[in-house]
């Protein structure tokens, strides 16, 4: 089941999932200090509330009534593109096609809103995720380095797929 994040309770669940998943997945890639900084800056309850107020849509995915992942998207109707800002599944629930369900949900959302492409950023050293996106039709469009403050850089690929 995929459910829109609409209440403060949903936001709290999403922020807790973010903390857990980011620590599971990103510490080996970018280190604990950057994970802590990024979770606080981009995935705290306050950050999620701010994003929701500024056009982002968040969704939780459940497995047997347990929240186990989430998706955040934002539309750019001018460019006819949908950005996947976040798409994460708790490590204990991977291998159950939940990530694919969230991706399909985002693609359908884009199609339903007459968008032509879907895109995201992925860390250049996140080899498993890059491969996962490539097998689903995404291609690397360009490299980007973004200074996110506190001495940290996001060193990513922009990946895109026509929908």
Backbone as numpy.savetxt, mean C-alpha at the origin, in Angstrom:
# Nx Ny Nz CAx CAy CAz Cx Cy Cz
-13.26 -10.93 2.94 -14.10 -9.75 2.94 -13.21 -8.50 2.94
-13.56 -7.55 2.11 -12.87 -6.26 2.04 -13.86 -5.19 2.50
-13.41 -4.36 3.44 -14.29 -3.38 4.06 -13.60 -2.01 4.09
-14.34 -0.99 3.71 -13.81 0.38 3.74 -13.48 0.79 5.17
-12.39 1.51 5.34 -12.00 2.07 6.63 -12.77 3.38 6.79
-13.71 3.39 7.75 -14.56 4.57 7.90 -14.61 5.09 9.33
-14.34 4.24 10.30 -14.48 4.66 11.70 -13.12 4.79 12.37
-13.12 5.42 13.53 -11.88 5.52 14.31 -11.36 4.14 14.69
-12.27 3.21 14.94 -11.87 1.84 15.27 -11.17 1.19 14.06
-11.70 1.39 12.86 -11.07 0.88 11.64 -9.67 1.48 11.47
-9.55 2.76 11.74 -8.26 3.44 11.62 -7.27 2.85 12.61
-7.72 2.60 13.83 -6.86 2.01 14.85 -6.38 0.62 14.41
-7.27 -0.19 13.88 -6.91 -1.53 13.38 -5.87 -1.41 12.27
-6.10 -0.50 11.35 -5.19 -0.31 10.22 -3.80 0.12 10.69
-3.75 1.06 11.62 -2.46 1.53 12.14 -1.71 0.40 12.86
-2.42 -0.42 13.61 -1.78 -1.55 14.29 -1.26 -2.57 13.28
-2.04 -2.84 12.26 -1.58 -3.75 11.20 -0.34 -3.18 10.51
-0.36 -1.89 10.23 0.78 -1.25 9.58 2.04 -1.44 10.40
1.96 -1.17 11.69 3.12 -1.32 12.56 3.65 -2.75 12.51
2.77 -3.71 12.61 3.17 -5.11 12.60 3.77 -5.52 11.25
3.06 -5.22 10.18 3.49 -5.66 8.84 4.78 -4.97 8.43
4.88 -3.68 8.64 6.09 -2.97 8.24 7.30 -3.51 8.98
7.13 -3.84 10.25 8.25 -4.41 11.01 8.59 -5.82 10.52
7.61 -6.58 10.12 7.86 -7.92 9.56 8.64 -7.83 8.25
8.22 -6.91 7.40 8.69 -6.91 6.02 9.87 -5.99 5.74
9.85 -4.79 6.30 10.80 -3.77 5.87 12.07 -3.64 6.70
12.10 -4.14 7.91 13.31 -4.00 8.72 14.54 -4.57 8.00
14.45 -5.76 7.40 15.64 -6.28 6.69 16.02 -5.45 5.45
15.08 -4.71 4.90 15.32 -3.94 3.67 15.85 -2.55 3.97
15.20 -1.83 4.92 15.58 -0.43 5.17 16.02 -0.15 6.59
15.92 -1.12 7.48 16.36 -0.95 8.85 15.26 -0.47 9.78
15.44 -0.76 11.05 14.44 -0.47 12.09 14.18 1.03 12.25
15.23 1.84 12.21 15.05 3.29 12.41 14.17 3.90 11.32
14.41 3.53 10.07 13.60 4.08 8.99 12.18 3.53 9.04
12.02 2.26 9.39 10.67 1.69 9.53 9.90 2.47 10.59
10.49 2.67 11.75 9.82 3.41 12.83 9.41 4.81 12.36
10.32 5.47 11.66 10.06 6.83 11.18 8.91 6.83 10.17
8.96 5.90 9.22 7.95 5.87 8.17 6.58 5.47 8.71
6.53 4.51 9.62 5.24 4.12 10.20 4.63 5.31 10.93
5.41 6.01 11.70 4.89 7.17 12.43 4.44 8.27 11.47
5.24 8.53 10.44 4.95 9.62 9.50 3.79 9.30 8.55
3.70 8.04 8.08 2.75 7.71 7.04 1.64 6.74 7.45
1.80 6.02 8.58 0.84 4.97 8.91 0.36 5.01 10.35
0.60 6.09 11.05 0.04 6.25 12.40 -1.45 6.56 12.25
-2.20 6.47 13.33 -3.62 6.80 13.28 -3.82 8.22 12.76
-3.02 9.13 13.24 -3.14 10.53 12.81 -2.84 10.68 11.32
-1.81 10.01 10.83 -1.45 10.09 9.40 -2.57 9.50 8.54
-3.14 8.38 8.97 -4.22 7.75 8.20 -5.44 8.66 8.18
-5.79 9.26 9.32 -6.92 10.19 9.36 -6.69 11.34 8.39
-5.49 11.89 8.39 -5.15 13.00 7.49 -5.28 12.56 6.03
-4.79 11.38 5.71 -4.89 10.89 4.33 -6.35 10.70 3.92
-7.15 10.13 4.81 -8.58 9.96 4.52 -9.25 11.31 4.27
-8.85 12.32 5.01 -9.40 13.67 4.83 -8.94 14.31 3.52
-7.90 13.75 2.91 -7.32 14.34 1.70 -7.45 13.44 0.47
-8.52 12.65 0.43 -8.84 11.92 -0.79 -8.42 10.47 -0.86
-7.62 10.01 0.09 -7.23 8.59 0.10 -8.42 7.76 0.55
-8.47 6.54 0.05 -9.45 5.56 0.51 -8.68 4.36 1.03
-9.03 3.93 2.23 -8.40 2.77 2.87 -9.40 1.64 2.96
-8.90 0.42 2.83 -9.73 -0.77 2.94 -8.99 -1.82 3.74
-9.71 -2.51 4.60 -9.17 -3.64 5.35 -9.63 -4.93 4.69
-8.76 -5.94 4.69 -9.16 -7.26 4.22 -9.16 -8.20 5.42
-10.18 -9.05 5.46 -10.36 -9.99 6.58 -10.24 -11.42 6.07
-9.70 -12.28 6.92 -9.67 -13.72 6.68 -10.27 -14.37 7.91
-11.36 -15.08 7.74 -12.08 -15.69 8.87 -12.34 -14.66 9.98
-12.83 -13.51 9.59 -13.19 -12.42 10.49 -12.01 -11.75 11.19
-10.78 -12.07 10.77 -9.59 -11.45 11.35 -9.02 -10.45 10.35
-8.86 -9.17 10.77 -8.23 -8.21 9.86 -6.76 -8.60 9.66
-6.36 -8.75 8.40 -5.01 -9.26 8.15 -4.25 -8.50 7.07
-4.83 -7.44 6.56 -4.13 -6.64 5.55 -4.93 -5.41 5.21
-4.32 -4.56 4.40 -5.01 -3.32 4.04 -4.49 -2.77 2.72
-5.30 -1.89 2.17 -5.04 -1.24 0.90 -5.35 0.24 1.06
-4.53 1.10 0.46 -4.83 2.53 0.39 -4.65 2.96 -1.06
-5.64 3.69 -1.58 -5.61 4.14 -2.97 -5.99 5.61 -3.04
-5.57 6.24 -4.13 -6.01 7.61 -4.40 -6.07 7.79 -5.92
-7.16 8.39 -6.37 -7.39 8.58 -7.80 -6.83 9.92 -8.27
-6.33 9.91 -9.49 -5.96 11.14 -10.18 -6.81 11.14 -11.46
-7.97 11.79 -11.39 -8.89 11.76 -12.52 -8.36 12.52 -13.72
-7.52 13.53 -13.50 -6.93 14.28 -14.60 -6.05 13.38 -15.47
-5.19 12.59 -14.80 -4.29 11.68 -15.52 -4.94 10.33 -15.80
-6.15 10.12 -15.26 -6.87 8.84 -15.42 -6.08 7.67 -14.84
-5.45 7.91 -13.67 -4.65 6.88 -13.02 -5.06 6.72 -11.56
-4.87 5.50 -11.06 -5.11 5.18 -9.66 -3.78 4.80 -9.04
-3.45 5.45 -7.94 -2.24 5.09 -7.21 -2.58 4.14 -6.08
-1.85 3.03 -6.03 -1.90 2.17 -4.84 -0.84 2.72 -3.91
-1.28 3.35 -2.86 -0.35 3.94 -1.90 0.18 2.88 -0.94
-0.70 1.96 -0.56 -0.31 0.87 0.35 -1.09 -0.38 -0.02
-0.40 -1.51 0.01 -1.06 -2.80 -0.15 -0.21 -3.81 0.62
-0.73 -4.25 1.75 0.05 -5.08 2.67 -0.78 -6.19 3.26
-0.14 -7.35 3.43 -0.76 -8.51 4.07 0.16 -8.97 5.21
-0.42 -9.23 6.37 0.32 -9.79 7.51 1.00 -11.09 7.08
2.24 -11.25 7.48 3.05 -12.42 7.10 2.33 -13.75 7.38
1.62 -13.83 8.48 0.92 -15.06 8.86 -0.24 -15.41 7.94
-0.64 -14.48 7.07 -1.78 -14.70 6.18 -1.37 -14.71 4.70
-0.07 -14.64 4.44 0.38 -14.67 3.04 0.20 -16.07 2.48
0.09 -16.14 1.17 -0.12 -17.42 0.51 -1.58 -17.81 0.42
-2.48 -16.92 0.79 -3.92 -17.20 0.75 -4.61 -16.35 -0.33
-3.83 -15.77 -1.22 -4.34 -14.93 -2.32 -5.00 -13.64 -1.86
-4.73 -13.22 -0.63 -5.34 -11.99 -0.12 -4.76 -10.75 -0.81
-3.46 -10.76 -1.07 -2.84 -9.64 -1.80 -3.42 -9.53 -3.19
-3.62 -10.67 -3.84 -4.24 -10.67 -5.17 -5.67 -10.15 -5.11
-6.40 -10.50 -4.06 -7.76 -9.98 -3.89 -7.76 -8.46 -3.76
-6.82 -7.93 -2.95 -6.73 -6.48 -2.80 -6.35 -5.81 -4.12
-5.41 -6.41 -4.85 -5.01 -5.84 -6.13 -6.18 -5.86 -7.11
-6.89 -6.96 -7.18 -8.06 -7.05 -8.07 -9.12 -6.03 -7.66
-9.30 -5.83 -6.37 -10.24 -4.83 -5.86 -9.83 -3.44 -6.37
-8.54 -3.13 -6.28 -8.04 -1.82 -6.73 -8.23 -1.66 -8.25
-7.92 -2.70 -9.00 -8.10 -2.65 -10.46 -9.57 -2.41 -10.80
-10.47 -3.13 -10.15 -11.90 -2.95 -10.41 -12.37 -1.55 -10.01
-11.83 -1.04 -8.91 -12.15 0.32 -8.49 -11.73 1.30 -9.60
-10.52 1.12 -10.12 -10.05 1.99 -11.20 -10.93 1.91 -12.43
-11.27 0.71 -12.83 -12.14 0.53 -14.01 -13.51 1.15 -13.77
-14.07 0.95 -12.57 -15.38 1.51 -12.24 -15.39 3.03 -12.26
-14.21 3.63 -12.10 -14.10 5.09 -12.10 -13.44 5.61 -13.38
-13.47 4.80 -14.43 -12.99 5.17 -15.77 -11.52 5.57 -15.79
-10.73 4.93 -14.94 -9.29 5.19 -14.93 -8.62 4.19 -15.89
-7.47 4.56 -16.42 -6.82 3.77 -17.46 -5.58 3.01 -17.00
-5.04 3.41 -15.85 -3.81 2.77 -15.38 -3.79 2.77 -13.86
-2.98 1.88 -13.34 -2.78 1.77 -11.89 -1.28 1.77 -11.67
-0.83 2.50 -10.64 0.61 2.58 -10.40 0.91 2.58 -8.91
2.18 2.35 -8.61 2.65 2.31 -7.21 4.15 2.50 -7.19
4.67 2.71 -6.00 6.12 2.72 -5.82 6.50 1.50 -4.99
7.69 0.97 -5.28 8.19 -0.19 -4.54 9.70 -0.01 -4.36
10.17 -0.29 -3.16 11.60 -0.16 -2.86 12.41 -1.02 -3.82
13.51 -0.44 -4.34 14.35 -1.14 -5.31 14.92 -2.46 -4.78
15.06 -2.58 -3.47 15.61 -3.81 -2.88 14.53 -4.78 -2.42
13.28 -4.46 -2.70 12.15 -5.30 -2.30 11.87 -6.30 -3.45
12.84 -7.20 -3.67 12.84 -8.08 -4.84 11.59 -8.95 -4.93
11.16 -9.50 -3.82 9.98 -10.38 -3.82 8.74 -9.63 -4.29
8.54 -8.42 -3.78 7.37 -7.63 -4.17 7.46 -7.19 -5.63
8.64 -6.80 -6.08 8.82 -6.41 -7.48 8.42 -7.57 -8.38
8.90 -8.76 -8.08 8.56 -9.96 -8.86 7.06 -10.21 -8.83
6.44 -10.06 -7.65 5.01 -10.27 -7.50 4.23 -9.33 -8.42
4.61 -8.05 -8.44 3.92 -7.08 -9.30 4.17 -7.39 -10.77
5.39 -7.76 -11.12 5.69 -8.07 -12.52 4.86 -9.24 -13.03
4.66 -10.25 -12.19 3.86 -11.40 -12.62 2.39 -11.03 -12.78
2.01 -9.88 -12.28 0.63 -9.40 -12.40 0.49 -8.28 -13.42
1.49 -8.13 -14.27 1.41 -7.21 -15.40 1.96 -5.82 -15.19
2.54 -5.54 -14.03 3.17 -4.24 -13.80 4.54 -4.21 -14.46
4.95 -3.04 -14.88 6.30 -2.88 -15.43 6.97 -1.68 -14.74
8.27 -1.77 -14.63 9.03 -0.66 -14.04 9.03 0.49 -15.04
8.59 1.66 -14.57 8.53 2.84 -15.42 9.75 3.74 -15.23
10.14 3.94 -13.97 11.32 4.77 -13.71 11.76 4.60 -12.26
12.97 5.08 -11.99 13.52 5.07 -10.64 13.28 6.45 -10.03
12.96 6.44 -8.73 12.78 7.71 -8.01 13.45 7.63 -6.65
14.03 8.73 -6.24 14.57 8.87 -4.89 13.86 10.06 -4.25
13.22 9.81 -3.12 12.44 10.84 -2.46 12.97 11.03 -1.04
13.36 12.25 -0.73 13.80 12.59 0.62 12.55 12.72 1.49
12.41 11.84 2.47 11.23 11.86 3.34 11.52 12.51 4.69
12.70 13.09 4.82 13.04 13.77 6.06 13.81 12.90 7.02
14.36 13.52 8.04 15.08 12.84 9.11 16.28 12.05 8.59
16.81 12.45 7.43 17.96 11.78 6.85 17.63 10.52 6.07
16.35 10.24 5.83 15.93 9.02 5.13 15.50 9.31 3.70
15.79 8.36 2.84 15.45 8.43 1.42 14.60 7.21 1.07
13.55 7.44 0.28 12.83 6.33 -0.33 13.46 6.11 -1.70
14.06 4.97 -1.91 14.77 4.63 -3.14 13.93 3.57 -3.87
13.07 4.03 -4.78 12.00 3.20 -5.32 12.00 3.12 -6.84
11.22 2.15 -7.31 10.78 2.10 -8.70 9.32 2.54 -8.71
8.93 3.23 -9.77 7.51 3.42 -10.04 7.14 2.30 -11.00
6.12 1.55 -10.63 5.64 0.45 -11.47 4.20 0.77 -11.87
3.85 0.41 -13.11 2.54 0.76 -13.63 1.96 -0.39 -14.45
0.64 -0.40 -14.51 -0.10 -1.41 -15.27 -1.31 -0.72 -15.90
-1.53 -0.98 -17.17 -2.74 -0.50 -17.83 -3.90 -1.37 -17.39
-5.06 -0.71 -17.15 -6.24 -1.48 -16.73 -7.38 -1.30 -17.72
